[in-house]
Amino acid sequence: MLNQLLKKLIHTRGRNRNAMAVAGLFIALLLILSAVQIQANYQQLLYSKTSQDSIADFLVINKTVTDKNIGAATLSNAEINDLKQQPFVEKIGTLTPSRFKVGVQSISKQIPFYSDFFFESVPNEFLDVNTPAWQWNETSNYIPMIIPNMFLDMYNFGFAQSQHLPQLSQDLITSLPVQINIQTPTGVVNYYGKVVGFSDRISSVLVPQPFMNWANKKFGTDANQQPSRVIIQTNNASSPQLAAYLKAHNLSTNTEKTRFEKYRGIITTVVAISWAMGGLMFLFALIVLTLFIQLSIASAREEIYLLVTLGAAPKQLQRFLRRQFLPANIITVIITLVIVAALQFMLQKTLMPQNIFISPYLSVYTIVAAFIILLLIGYVNNRAIKKYIHYNN
């Protein structure tokens, strides 16, 4: 009987305020949990091994070719060591070029193809392709190769269309062996080659370092030369220090690959703004909820006072009020989690065709954040109820 009377008093006089408080809480929760999930996706994109969007951390650097250094745009050991000491460089590797002429031709008559090529090799730690086929020794049946994705795009959307040749998929390319013709002082030596991967990081045809060392020694026509290109791993490809250093030392890199770092900064700013807005909205929602509780109790103050006079205990009133407000908060948190989970699933499906891989499920951090927020809401509500009931008594 007591609970029914209180429920009628509270719901009748505070229904609109309750709706406004719950709506404010929902918006705040949506902003905060979305910010947490975006941050989790952001970290996964940056550091997950399955992500293919890490090219901005690796930059291929070479001398800028000018009229003064044509034919001699190489990097000395002193220049490489100086670059290695810079604070924006985490790791550095040398790209070893082939010192022999290479021709590659198709074995299939259905896809006639021949082109002069050049090979380069790089330490495995700088590759963005991880496959067990990337190994070679003198008894190997073929030479594994990694080619840039842009080569395949150039063939499919340029060369193939102009020559009336079929377009090729990555799966088809990796299944077709090719013939490699190496020109030596004593004639042409033929080998089989096979594409085992596609790179977005280095814009040249890569072969394993052991093959390059062996082939340069066996077939090389020039003396061992200084490298003309190096690859660095940097923690900030858009660093002003990096740009200033490259300019001062007449070095250049593919500036397209630094754009991701700028996007990274934009995303970081957006996430921070989302955190701030979510935090402010959450604080506002807590204030509204607290005021709603106080106003709801205040509007029925005379009736509550009468019930207390008739023998109702303050703790009984507190328990009743907690049961009235807490379920709505729990339902709001659950609904918000479901909406964020649905958005995450749709985002994963949208990004997958673009080779951007994120989890289709909510992050553990998002769920933990929702649980912590729920505890905080319960604490604030309980404190407001307890304080106001005691104040009015």
Steps between C-alpha positions, in 0.01 A plus 500: 500500500782741594697424183195548279426837655860620461516372144186693411633818658843482338388395151210744481702807596834421336427317178615776262812577699587131509471475121729801456754359744505159329533664156794708620663192650450306175667769287790529743549123512487475122774762465723351770469135395541593132818689591633197689420268208652738246817515708509118513458482121767766460749300706417183309557671167838631613640194671311190386704258288200441276468865413635602160485869571840548660691632200538848650741367765746393230657741255737427212759778483738585216712786377318765302629475144632833371719611210802480731460140620362319194650153499636538854189534717619245755509510879834478678554304820541829688164627370324174593654502849400864550144420396499206739580731792203730445227494770220439249664179369418180688655253255682529169566248227686507171337416168748292302462541120583233244827559314390301197236540229176311546217419261171342605267326259180303525507126437131489406412564133160632605666787687804602296715735700863610507669787678840609618502509877725588788513317831553634848519330837438626851530346848195291582406716801406782262262294287123534523451148361533197725503166318695175545572505125738792554823301515768395253816293474703365209287185483166687480273431203402862451585855606225650719406856419292771669362761263331835574122509483529799269675280240192278483275805476712642217474172313126450554386855430767613255705240319238222484228725362725660237637162385165316520634261762301347788508667838663304780408451866748459782409132538563438131833684506627293793405177324685576176877439478709736287836468331783719624778572254824619661757643261855404587836559327476146362137508387144486633420277797136398551322443829141457607342766716176518693314791655432418865363831624403860429640802678371849567821604668779473242447588134741251343521128431648335809689172521643331813823643636687163472421482127607860443833448678564181304390639162695827534812303581445250217353720226579857603667705227587803715710529809320501831339844515361709780123473546284767345194440718430415862179426686431640846239427763387820666256572778376815328523522122362856501755625752630851418846377607490227239388738225770753596771232511410362157500847348830598663676182380356497148295188570148416388225248565152425374296774665179310424600253769519774761136590459389218727687666785304817439180298499619336821530842661151594380355176637676555833350849521153372411523226764618751761212736415257207522643409842464859619147542368398162638647586839320834513174342391540226758565757773194691383296177501609420857401850611161467329444158656593629844272801463223277370526276805502798731206667324304176493545458873438870565174496305371224727667634813182549701370154417837337579517691828151377583601141420807531723278640778273200462791262547676457162876470551737728298702194389183346360442816299859494375473140383178578318645805324813307395280231345311769309801674346768230458319268251450790257872577518593134442265476201646823358855365526402168338318672212799728443737201492277324247496808275879543520543127427277529191695803378828313555376202298391723211830690510697174480299389195551839335878511553576138411480550118758776538748264673450678832442236763338558838312268732125469434441477875508750783831555671544372855587858595160621376316242710713577806441874449122439489520298823705769676258771385207294630670468839565873505136576415383265777735665749388853410131403508532318831686792656243751376207291628661436836603861549166648402289255703709574809490874426120503486472297817 
